[in-house]
Amino acid sequence: MGVFSIGGPWPARPQAPGPDTGEFSPLRQLGPRNYFDIALGRSNVVLSLNVNTWDKLVHIQIYMGQRVAERLLEGLQEERETIESELGGALEWNPNPQKLDKVIRLARPGDIEDREQWTELAERHRPSSRLIVERGLPV
């Protein structure tokens, strides 16, 4: 998968003060990423925007860490038809069942390297993102 920095440059992180001067060393920027995560108000669950420059896809997904994944996925599965109806299409439910972390993903074609597509891609994913956040997750 190719990597493209979404919204870069990324915030810099200060390093520990140097032993000689007591000053912070030069700030380093985080490297390019192919994702942008937004916490969904609970530990181990994020709304994640991912781009795949190799296959020319844009994914919006709920990523659930292993501590809460099974319980949340089970609760969301009970509402699968309603969720897919509200989002306007079929979702990929747990595409990698062998993994401990779980994902529910909506993938759409899109070439993030083509700047002319940026507005269309953002507009296409904004309603889905908002609906996921507003809808909340089962406890």
C-alpha positions as CSV (number, residue, x, y, z in Angstrom):
1,M,0.0,0.0,0.0
2,G,1.3,3.4,-0.8
3,V,1.5,6.0,1.9
4,F,0.1,9.5,1.6
5,S,0.2,12.1,4.4
6,I,-3.4,13.2,5.2
7,G,-3.5,16.8,6.4
8,G,0.2,17.0,7.0
9,P,2.5,18.3,8.2
10,W,1.8,16.4,11.4
11,P,2.2,18.0,14.8
12,A,5.8,17.9,16.2
13,R,6.8,16.2,19.4
14,P,9.3,17.8,21.7
15,Q,12.1,15.5,22.9
16,A,13.4,15.3,26.5
17,P,15.7,18.2,27.6
18,G,19.3,17.6,26.7
19,P,21.7,16.8,29.6
20,D,24.2,19.6,28.7
21,T,21.9,22.6,28.1
22,G,18.6,21.6,29.6
23,E,17.0,22.7,26.4
24,F,14.7,20.7,24.2
25,S,16.3,19.1,21.2
26,P,14.9,20.1,17.8
27,L,11.3,19.1,17.3
28,R,10.6,16.1,15.2
29,Q,7.6,15.8,12.9
30,L,5.6,12.5,12.8
31,G,6.1,10.6,9.6
32,P,3.5,10.4,6.8
33,R,0.5,8.2,7.6
34,N,-2.2,6.6,5.5
35,Y,-4.9,7.1,8.2
36,F,-6.5,9.7,10.4
37,D,-8.1,8.6,13.6
38,I,-10.8,10.2,15.7
39,A,-11.6,8.8,19.2
40,L,-15.2,7.8,19.6
41,G,-15.4,8.7,23.3
42,R,-14.3,5.4,24.7
43,S,-11.0,3.6,25.1
44,N,-9.9,1.3,22.2
45,V,-12.5,2.5,19.7
46,V,-11.8,5.0,16.9
47,L,-13.4,6.3,13.7
48,S,-10.6,6.0,11.1
49,L,-10.2,7.4,7.7
50,N,-7.8,5.3,5.6
51,V,-6.5,5.7,2.1
52,N,-5.0,3.0,-0.1
53,T,-3.0,4.6,-2.9
54,W,-2.1,1.2,-4.4
55,D,-5.7,0.0,-4.9
56,K,-7.2,3.6,-5.1
57,L,-9.6,3.1,-2.2
58,V,-10.8,5.3,0.7
59,H,-12.1,3.5,3.8
60,I,-14.0,4.9,6.7
61,Q,-14.1,2.4,9.5
62,I,-14.8,1.8,13.1
63,Y,-11.6,0.2,14.6
64,M,-12.2,-1.7,17.9
65,G,-9.2,-2.7,20.0
66,Q,-9.2,-6.3,21.3
67,R,-10.3,-5.3,24.9
68,V,-13.7,-4.3,23.6
69,A,-13.9,-5.7,20.1
70,E,-15.9,-8.9,20.6
71,R,-18.6,-7.2,22.7
72,L,-19.0,-4.2,20.4
73,L,-19.0,-6.2,17.2
74,E,-21.6,-8.5,18.7
75,G,-23.8,-5.5,19.6
76,L,-23.4,-3.8,16.3
77,Q,-24.1,-7.1,14.4
78,E,-27.6,-7.1,16.0
79,E,-28.3,-3.8,14.2
80,R,-26.5,-4.6,11.0
81,E,-29.4,-4.1,8.6
82,T,-30.4,-0.8,10.2
83,I,-26.8,0.5,10.1
84,E,-26.3,-0.5,6.5
85,S,-29.6,1.1,5.5
86,E,-28.7,4.3,7.3
87,L,-25.3,4.5,5.6
88,G,-26.7,3.6,2.2
89,G,-24.7,0.4,1.4
90,A,-23.2,-2.9,2.5
91,L,-20.3,-2.7,4.9
92,E,-17.4,-5.1,5.4
93,W,-17.9,-6.7,8.8
94,N,-14.8,-8.0,10.5
95,P,-12.9,-8.7,7.2
96,N,-10.0,-10.3,9.2
97,P,-11.7,-12.6,11.7
98,Q,-8.3,-14.2,12.7
99,K,-7.2,-10.8,14.2
100,L,-8.0,-9.8,17.8
101,D,-8.8,-6.2,16.9
102,K,-12.0,-5.8,14.8
103,V,-13.1,-3.5,12.0
104,I,-16.3,-2.5,10.3
105,R,-15.5,-0.7,7.1
106,L,-17.1,1.2,4.3
107,A,-14.7,1.2,1.3
108,R,-15.2,3.4,-1.8
109,P,-13.1,4.0,-4.8
110,G,-11.0,7.1,-4.8
111,D,-7.5,8.3,-5.7
112,I,-6.2,10.5,-2.9
113,E,-3.2,11.3,-5.1
114,D,-5.5,13.1,-7.5
115,R,-6.1,16.5,-5.9
116,E,-9.1,17.2,-8.1
117,Q,-10.9,14.3,-6.3
118,W,-10.3,15.6,-2.7
119,T,-13.4,17.7,-2.4
120,E,-15.6,14.9,-3.8
121,L,-14.0,12.3,-1.5
122,A,-14.4,14.5,1.6
123,E,-18.1,15.2,0.7
124,R,-18.8,11.6,0.0
125,H,-17.5,10.5,3.4
126,R,-18.6,13.3,5.6
127,P,-22.3,12.1,6.0
128,S,-21.1,8.6,6.9
129,S,-18.6,9.9,9.5
130,R,-21.2,12.2,11.1
131,L,-23.8,9.4,11.2
132,I,-21.4,7.0,12.8
133,V,-20.4,9.5,15.5
134,E,-24.0,10.7,16.2
135,R,-25.4,7.1,16.3
136,G,-23.1,6.0,19.1
137,L,-22.0,2.5,19.9
138,P,-23.8,-0.2,21.9
139,V,-22.5,-0.6,25.5
